[in-house]
Each structure stands twice: as structure tokens, then as C-alpha cells.
Amino acid sequence: MFDKKADTALPILDELAHRWSGRAYDNDRAVEPSSLTRMLEAARWTPSCFNAQPWRLVIFDRFQDPEAFEMAVGCLVEANQSWAKAAPILILAAADTLFGNGSTNRWAAYDTGAAIMSLSIEATRLGLMVHQMGGFKAGEIKTRLSIPDHVDCLTMIALGYQLPKDQIPEALIEREEGERSRKPLRDGFFEGTWPEPRD
Ligand SMILES: Cc1cc2nc3c(=O)[nH]c(=O)nc-3n(C[C@H](O)[C@H](O)[C@H](O)COP(=O)(O)O)c2cc1C
């Protein structure tokens, strides 16, 4: 696997450091159904407000259902289509914005994002790569799948095995080799008051 380990100030959990959003997927390699089930199981056990579990995931597997996969690819913006169509699986991550009693769940997106992070960590553990995309036509996929109004379509997610480094196409190599970066800790992590940096 093409290693893009985060340059962390102190050691952190291996899977957190190694997770990254690459774009060079192995077009020929399917994801084992048992691996997919493990990732969904990881997502299922995510904490959520009132344990409402608002995440709703739709799986599009190119090897199992090419037609549904094509439809999902068609709902990505072009820049994402160009690389994400090589992934064996796309996942639509949506969130039910209503609690069971009909009131608004304002933590629905928060909890769904957490579930996708759980899925991503389990994927990394299994040697798989996850790449989330906000660049998709949410209205179009919502209509095509007849998703109810109170469910928000949040992201599309590419999932699969990475291509070995020596097989990465020319068009992708520069981006794949680009440095991973983060803002300094002081920009987002405060101590006691806003916005007093913690360091
Ligand atoms: C909600 C969300 C939307 C994103 N949308 C896109 C996208 O449309 N296209 C893309 O190539 N990457 C997208 N990304 C990937 C980010 O650019 C990437 O996570 C960020 O640059 C950090 O890189 P890393 O995940 O490798 O650490 C998205 C990530 C998230 C979490």
C-alpha cells in the first residue's frame, strides 16, 4: 500500500495516522463482502445522540450491480467521476434529520460523519482506502432513489484497494504524491476561552 502516514507530533493510533484520501483505486479488485460487512458493523456501533443512529448508507458495488454503480457515478461531479469510477464500491452517506418522535435531530449530520469515520478506520485496518466526496449532485441521487425529504444526502464515498505506486496513472501521480498537511494545533484547539490557543 502506498504509504501516506500523517506526520504527527506524537504517535497516534496506527489506523488514524495511515488513513488518507487517495484517488488511485485498483479497478480490478473487488472488496470482499465480509470486509464490507465489518466496515458497516464498525459504523453501526458509532455513538449517536439519543442512540437514534440517523445514518443511512446506500452501497453501490460495481461487481455486484454495475447498473446501480453507473447511476451513482453519474451523480458525481465530473472532477470526481474521473477517478472515483475506478473504485469497486461507492457509498451514499445520508442522514435522517428526524428523531422517531418527529422532532428535528440537529445532530444527524454530526453522528453520520462519526459513523463514516468509524467505517474509514475499520477500512484502513483492512488495507482498504476510503475517499469521501462532497462533490456530487445530491438532489439528483435523492430523486433517483426516491429518498424522503427529511433525509439529507451528505456525501458519496469511494471505497476499494489502492493501486500499487508503480501502477498509478500519470494523470494522478502528482496529486497522490502531494504532501498531506493540517493547520497548526493552535488554530482549532483552545484552552478555557475562545480562541485562546492551547499550546
Ligand atoms: C465531507 C468531505 C467532502 C469531501 N469532498 C471531496 C471531493 O468532492 N473531492 C475530493 O477529491 N476530495 C474530497 N474530500 C477529501 C478531502 O479533500 C480530504 O479529506 C482532505 O484534503 C484531507 O486529506 P486526507 O483525507 O488525505 O487526510 C472530502 C472530504 C470530506 C470529509
The ligand as an SDF file (V2000), in Angstrom:
LIG
                    3D

 31 33  0  0  0  0  0  0  0  0999 V2000
  -17.1080   15.9620    3.6850 C   0  0  0  0  0  0  0  0  0  0  0  0
  -15.9380   15.7980    2.7570 C   0  0  0  0  0  0  0  0  0  0  0  0
  -16.0740   16.1480    1.4190 C   0  0  0  0  0  0  0  0  0  0  0  0
  -15.0020   15.9590    0.5370 C   0  0  0  0  0  0  0  0  0  0  0  0
  -15.1880   16.1980   -0.8120 N   0  0  0  0  0  0  0  0  0  0  0  0
  -14.2300   15.8550   -1.6930 C   0  0  0  0  0  0  0  0  0  0  0  0
  -14.4920   15.9090   -3.1020 C   0  0  0  0  0  0  0  0  0  0  0  0
  -15.5860   16.2230   -3.5690 O   0  0  0  0  0  0  0  0  0  0  0  0
  -13.4720   15.5450   -3.9360 N   0  0  0  0  0  0  0  0  0  0  0  0
  -12.2390   15.1500   -3.4830 C   0  0  0  0  0  0  0  0  0  0  0  0
  -11.3740   14.8090   -4.2910 O   0  0  0  0  0  0  0  0  0  0  0  0
  -11.9870   15.0720   -2.1460 N   0  0  0  0  0  0  0  0  0  0  0  0
  -12.9470   15.3980   -1.2360 C   0  0  0  0  0  0  0  0  0  0  0  0
  -12.7210   15.2570    0.1200 N   0  0  0  0  0  0  0  0  0  0  0  0
  -11.4030   14.7840    0.6050 C   0  0  0  0  0  0  0  0  0  0  0  0
  -10.6280   15.9080    1.3040 C   0  0  0  0  0  0  0  0  0  0  0  0
  -10.1160   16.7820    0.3490 O   0  0  0  0  0  0  0  0  0  0  0  0
   -9.5340   15.2710    2.1930 C   0  0  0  0  0  0  0  0  0  0  0  0
  -10.1330   14.5310    3.2220 O   0  0  0  0  0  0  0  0  0  0  0  0
   -8.6290   16.3540    2.8030 C   0  0  0  0  0  0  0  0  0  0  0  0
   -7.8870   17.0040    1.7970 O   0  0  0  0  0  0  0  0  0  0  0  0
   -7.6540   15.7610    3.8100 C   0  0  0  0  0  0  0  0  0  0  0  0
   -6.8790   14.7540    3.2260 O   0  0  0  0  0  0  0  0  0  0  0  0
   -6.7450   13.3010    3.8760 P   0  0  0  0  0  0  0  0  0  0  0  0
   -8.1610   12.7380    3.9610 O   0  0  0  0  0  0  0  0  0  0  0  0
   -5.8970   12.5220    2.9110 O   0  0  0  0  0  0  0  0  0  0  0  0
   -6.1470   13.4450    5.2120 O   0  0  0  0  0  0  0  0  0  0  0  0
  -13.7640   15.4540    1.0120 C   0  0  0  0  0  0  0  0  0  0  0  0
  -13.6360   15.1000    2.3730 C   0  0  0  0  0  0  0  0  0  0  0  0
  -14.7040   15.2570    3.2280 C   0  0  0  0  0  0  0  0  0  0  0  0
  -14.5590   14.8150    4.6690 C   0  0  0  0  0  0  0  0  0  0  0  0
  1  2  1  0
  2  3  1  0
  2 30  2  0
  3  4  2  0
  4  5  1  0
  4 28  1  0
  5  6  2  0
  6  7  1  0
  6 13  1  0
  7  8  2  0
  7  9  1  0
  9 10  1  0
 10 11  2  0
 10 12  1  0
 12 13  2  0
 13 14  1  0
 14 15  1  0
 14 28  1  0
 15 16  1  0
 16 17  1  0
 16 18  1  0
 18 19  1  0
 18 20  1  0
 20 21  1  0
 20 22  1  0
 22 23  1  0
 23 24  1  0
 24 25  2  0
 24 26  1  0
 24 27  1  0
 28 29  2  0
 29 30  1  0
 30 31  1  0
M  END
$$$$
